[in-house]
């Protein structure tokens, strides 16, 4: 199932990650990186990336980093996550204000928060790859909604297709991991979908489960 179509993608080599959101390529292109994660295993000097040209005279960058090589192409553009989620939630309302936060979608009686995942180790997809107070706050909002009688769901989009199961990244953010299992215990649903990038198309592959345990 095709869930997203990028424009033409070009292969480049990373020269330097200048800061959290800017990458310089060996050909001299300055590209925007729309992903808040650390991505240490993906964005480093000498690694292959796929970029697409972007328009806009006011931009400092001329291209957008779309994917990085890690034995397969891993999508690293979080700006498309909600567009992909929308394919599975065609009738949902977007950006719904709940308490002091905004939840990504409301589909009838169900509130859905979307998280993108690019880190996989030994077949285990893990989120987050950087501490996320915002992510923990979203889980708290989902728990509150569930306690009020609504349905609540965390939708995890694994932007690569080599994951066998999912587990919260306790090493990186123990508080998020604890809140994740609290949410599960209190009835928040967790759905995990994997995707692959083939040429310029994002393809939905399959759903995976939460790992029983990891070492």
N, C-alpha and C positions, 0 to 999 in steps of 0.2 A: 504494500500500500504506500503510494507516494503521498507524503504529508507536507512537503515544502520543496520549492524549486528556486535555487539560487540562479542569478545571472552567471555569465561566464566566469570560471575560476582559473586563476593562474598560479603556477607553482613558484615559490620563492624560497630563499634560504635565510634563516634568521641570522643577522649580524649581532644584534644587541636588543635586549628588552630595556628600553630607556627608563620606563617607570611602569606603574601598574597597568596603564592603559595604552601605552605606545610602544610599537616594535619597529626597529629599523632593519631593513633587509639588506642583503649583500649587494643588491642592484641599486641601492640608494633610496628605495621607497620608504616613506614613513606611513605606517599603517596603524589604525585604531584597533585596540583589542577590547572587545565588549564582553568581558568576563571578569568578575571580581575575585576569582580564585587565584591561588599561587601558581598553579600550572607548571611547577618546576620540572616535571617529567615530560612536558610538551613544548614549552616556549624557552629555548636555550640556544646559544650560538651554535650554528652548524646544522640545526634541525630543519627539516622540510615543513613548510606551511603552504596552505592554499589561501589566496587573497582574492578579493573582488574590488574592482574600481568603484569609487563613490563620487557623486557630484556634490558640489557645494563650495562656493567661493570663500565662505567664512570658516571652513574647516582647516585645521592645521595639518590634517592627514589626507592623503589621496586614495587610500584604500582601507579595506576592512579585513582583518584576519578572520578567516572562516573556519579553518580546520588545521590541525597539526598532526604530524606523523608519530605514531607510537606502535609500530607494527601493523597498524591500520589507520585510516583517517578518523580522527576524533574531532567532532564539531566543538568549537570553542567560541561560539557567538551566542551569548545568552539573550540577545535581543529577539531571537526567533522562538524562544520557548513557549510563550503564550500563543503565538500563531500556530504552533504545532498542537498545543493542547486544545485549541479551538476546533481542530479537526475531529476531536473525540467528544467535544461539547458544543455542538452546533447551535443549540438554543439557549446557552447559558448567558447570564449577564456578566460583564467584565468589570473588574476594579470596584468591588463592592465594599463600602466603608463599614467596618465592624469595630466598635470600640475606638481605640486609638490607632488602629491599623486598617489597612486595606487588604481584603482577601481577593485573590486573583479572579475567581469565578463563583457565581451562585447559579446552580442548575436546579430549579424547583426548591425542594427542601434541603438541598445538599450544598454545602460550602466547600470549595476546592482551592487549595493552595498548591502552586506548581513550583517545583525545584528541579534545576538541571544538574546533572552529574557527569563529570568527565574523567574521574579517577577510577581506575580498575587495577587491583593488585591480586594476582593469583586467582583470577576469575571472579573476584568479589568487587562489585561496584560500591564505592564509598562516598558519602557526603557528610559534612562539607570537606573541602580541602584547605579551608582557612576558617578561623573562628567566625561565627555568625550570630551575633546577638539578635539581629533582625529575624533570622530563621527560627531561633528559639521562641521569640515573641509570637511569630505566626503559629507555632505549635500550641502555645498557650491560648491563643484566640480560638483555635480549632477545638481544644479541650473545653473551653467555656461554651462554645456553640453546641457541642455534643451534650453537655450537661443541661443546656436549656431545651433539649429535645430535638434539635436539628441533626441532620446527618453531616458528618465532617470527613473530609478526605485529604490526604497528602498525595499528590500525584508527582512521582519522581520520573523524570525523563533522562535516561542514561544515553548519552549522545555518542554511543559506540555499541558494537554488537558482540563483544567478547566477554560479557559478564554472565556468569551463571546464577548469581544471586546478589542480594543487596544487604549492606549492613552499615549503620551509622558510624562515622569515623571518630571513635572515642579518643584516639591519640591526639587528634587535632582539636576537638571541641567536646570535652567530657560532658559539659552542661547540656549541649544539644542532644547528645546521645541519651542522657538520662531522661530528658524531656520527651524524646522520641518514644522510648519504651513506656513512659507514663501515658502518653497519648494512645498508644496501642492498647494498654491495659484498660483505659477508660472508653474504648470503643471507637476511636478514630481509625478510619480505614486507610490503609496504605496500598497504593497501586504503583507498580514499577514497570515501565515500558522501555525497551531498548530500540535503538535506531542505528542505521548505517548510512554512510554517505557514498553514493555511487555516481561518479561523474559529478553532476551538479544537483543531484536529487537526494533529498532526505527520505529514507525508506523506513517505515515502521516494520520491525522484525518480530517481536514477541513480548509477552509479559513474563517477568521473572518474579521469584518469591524472595522473602527475607531469609537470609541464611540462618540455619539452626544455631550455629556458633562459628567463630573464627579464632585462629590461634593468635 
